[in-house]
Structure formats: C-alpha cells, structure tokens
C-alpha cells in the first residue's frame, strides 16, 4: 500500500480492511486497518513531520529511561522499548497492557504495540488495538515499511 498522505509505503494482509481513523487522528494524517470482527481488531498508522525523539515524547505513553532508551507505560505496567530498523529508517517498538472494547464493554485484557519508525525528519507511528496480532503487524507491515519524502 502506497500512501501519499502518510509519506510511506507498506504491505498489508489482503483480508484487512482500510477505514477512517475518526477522532483518533486528531488532525494528523492517519489510516486504520480492521484485521478482524471485533472493535479492538484494529491498528492505526500515523505520520508526523517530527524527528523520532520529538514524536515519541509527544506520544505521552513513552519516556526516556535515562540510559539512551525508552519505556512505554501501560494501564498496569510498562515495557522497555526495543530498537528496530528498516530500509532507510530507525525506530523503537514496545508492547504494554491496554484496555480493549468488545461486546462486554471496556476491560483490561489487551496487549497494544506501538512502533515508531523515522528517517530523521518524518516519523511513522503504528499502534495496535488489544486483540490485533502484533506479530502479524511486525512481519507484514513493519518489515516492508519504506518512507518517502
């Protein structure tokens, strides 16, 4: 998938359905993908014209760990971010517990992954809902991600 608004290209699973990000976008270029039947089977891809550190600090769930890395806060715990890199970009990924919405309402049963990928000027942010396969997003989307100017 090539997205001019995101300034990025990446592969997606043929069974996933693109949809609008709605209020989640908060005025930023965003694409969402529904990966299953549940409301929580969704992941978002945003693009911000910010360097990596600025984008991560703006996220609110990430903070520097004092050792050159990052930590992501969850609803009940935290995760040390892991460095990642791809074709022309570097970034971080972390997973933390999160709430999910399903037919029983909102509850703490999910695991949400956030990925930041930056070429130094633009940062792509991906975030999974609590029931999306983080491994699918990593192996299909993140592994094929390229950023464009």
C-alpha positions as CSV (number, residue, x, y, z in Angstrom):
1,X,0.0,0.0,0.0
2,X,1.4,3.4,-1.0
3,X,0.0,6.4,1.0
4,X,0.9,9.9,-0.2
5,X,-0.7,11.4,3.0
6,X,1.4,9.2,5.2
7,X,4.6,9.6,3.1
8,X,5.0,5.9,3.4
9,X,4.5,2.5,1.7
10,X,4.0,-0.9,3.3
11,X,2.3,-4.2,2.7
12,X,-1.0,-5.3,4.4
13,X,-2.8,-8.6,4.6
14,X,-5.4,-9.0,1.8
15,X,-8.1,-9.7,4.4
16,X,-7.6,-6.4,6.3
17,X,-10.0,-3.5,5.5
18,X,-8.9,0.1,5.5
19,X,-11.1,2.5,7.3
20,X,-11.2,6.1,8.6
21,X,-9.3,6.8,11.8
22,X,-12.1,9.1,13.1
23,X,-11.3,11.1,16.3
24,X,-8.1,9.1,16.9
25,X,-6.4,11.0,14.1
26,X,-6.6,14.4,15.9
27,X,-5.9,16.2,12.6
28,X,-2.8,14.2,11.7
29,X,-2.5,12.0,8.6
30,X,-3.8,8.6,9.7
31,X,-5.0,5.3,8.2
32,X,-6.7,2.5,10.1
33,X,-7.0,-1.2,9.3
34,X,-9.6,-3.6,10.6
35,X,-8.0,-7.0,11.0
36,X,-10.9,-9.0,12.3
37,X,-14.5,-8.8,13.5
38,X,-14.1,-7.2,17.0
39,X,-13.9,-3.5,17.5
40,X,-10.5,-4.0,19.1
41,X,-9.2,-5.8,15.9
42,X,-7.7,-2.5,14.6
43,X,-4.4,-0.9,14.1
44,X,-3.6,2.7,13.2
45,X,-0.8,4.2,11.2
46,X,0.0,7.9,11.7
47,X,2.6,10.2,10.0
48,X,4.1,13.2,11.8
49,X,6.6,15.7,10.4
50,X,8.7,15.3,13.5
51,X,12.1,13.8,14.3
52,X,11.9,10.4,16.2
53,X,12.6,11.7,19.8
54,X,10.0,14.6,19.4
55,X,7.3,12.2,18.1
56,X,7.9,9.8,21.0
57,X,7.9,12.5,23.6
58,X,4.6,13.8,22.2
59,X,3.0,10.4,22.5
60,X,2.5,10.6,26.2
61,X,3.0,6.9,26.9
62,X,6.7,6.9,26.3
63,X,9.5,8.4,28.4
64,X,13.3,8.2,28.2
65,X,14.8,5.6,30.5
66,X,18.0,7.6,31.3
67,X,20.2,5.0,29.6
68,X,19.6,6.1,25.9
69,X,16.4,4.1,25.5
70,X,12.7,4.4,26.0
71,X,9.9,2.9,28.2
72,X,6.3,2.6,27.3
73,X,3.7,2.8,30.1
74,X,0.6,0.6,30.1
75,X,-2.5,0.6,32.2
76,X,-0.9,-1.6,34.8
77,X,2.8,-1.9,33.8
78,X,5.5,-0.9,31.4
79,X,7.8,-2.3,28.7
80,X,11.3,-1.4,27.7
81,X,11.3,-0.3,24.1
82,X,13.4,-2.4,21.6
83,X,15.3,-0.7,18.9
84,X,14.3,-1.6,15.3
85,X,15.3,-0.6,11.9
86,X,14.3,-1.0,8.3
87,X,15.0,0.3,4.8
88,X,16.1,4.0,5.4
89,X,14.6,4.3,8.9
90,X,15.3,3.6,12.6
91,X,13.0,3.4,15.4
92,X,11.6,1.7,18.5
93,X,8.8,-0.7,19.4
94,X,7.2,-1.6,22.7
95,X,4.2,-3.5,23.9
96,X,2.2,-2.8,27.1
97,X,-1.1,-3.8,28.5
98,X,-4.1,-1.9,27.4
99,X,-7.9,-1.8,27.5
100,X,-10.0,-3.4,24.8
101,X,-13.5,-2.7,23.7
102,X,-15.7,-5.7,22.9
103,X,-19.3,-6.9,23.3
104,X,-18.7,-6.9,27.1
105,X,-17.6,-3.3,27.2
106,X,-14.2,-1.9,28.1
107,X,-11.8,-4.1,30.1
108,X,-8.1,-4.8,30.7
109,X,-7.4,-7.7,28.5
110,X,-5.3,-6.5,25.7
111,X,-1.7,-6.0,24.6
112,X,-1.1,-3.0,22.5
113,X,2.1,-2.5,20.5
114,X,3.4,0.9,19.4
115,X,6.1,1.2,16.7
116,X,7.9,4.4,15.8
117,X,9.9,4.5,12.6
118,X,11.7,7.6,11.4
119,X,14.0,8.8,8.7
120,X,15.2,11.7,10.9
121,X,12.6,14.2,9.6
122,X,9.3,12.3,9.5
123,X,8.1,9.6,11.9
124,X,5.6,6.9,11.2
125,X,3.7,5.7,14.3
126,X,1.8,2.4,14.3
127,X,-0.4,1.3,17.2
128,X,-2.3,-2.0,17.5
129,X,-5.6,-2.5,19.4
130,X,-5.6,-5.0,22.2
131,X,-6.6,-8.0,20.1
132,X,-4.6,-7.5,16.9
133,X,-1.8,-9.9,16.3
134,X,1.3,-7.8,17.0
135,X,3.4,-10.4,15.2
136,X,1.3,-10.0,12.0
137,X,1.8,-6.2,12.1
138,X,5.5,-6.6,12.6
139,X,6.0,-9.3,10.0
140,X,3.7,-7.9,7.3
141,X,3.6,-4.1,7.8
142,X,6.8,-3.0,9.7
143,X,9.1,-5.3,7.8
144,X,8.0,-3.8,4.4
145,X,7.8,-0.2,5.6
146,X,9.5,2.5,3.5
147,X,9.3,6.2,4.0
148,X,9.1,8.8,1.1
149,X,9.8,12.5,1.1
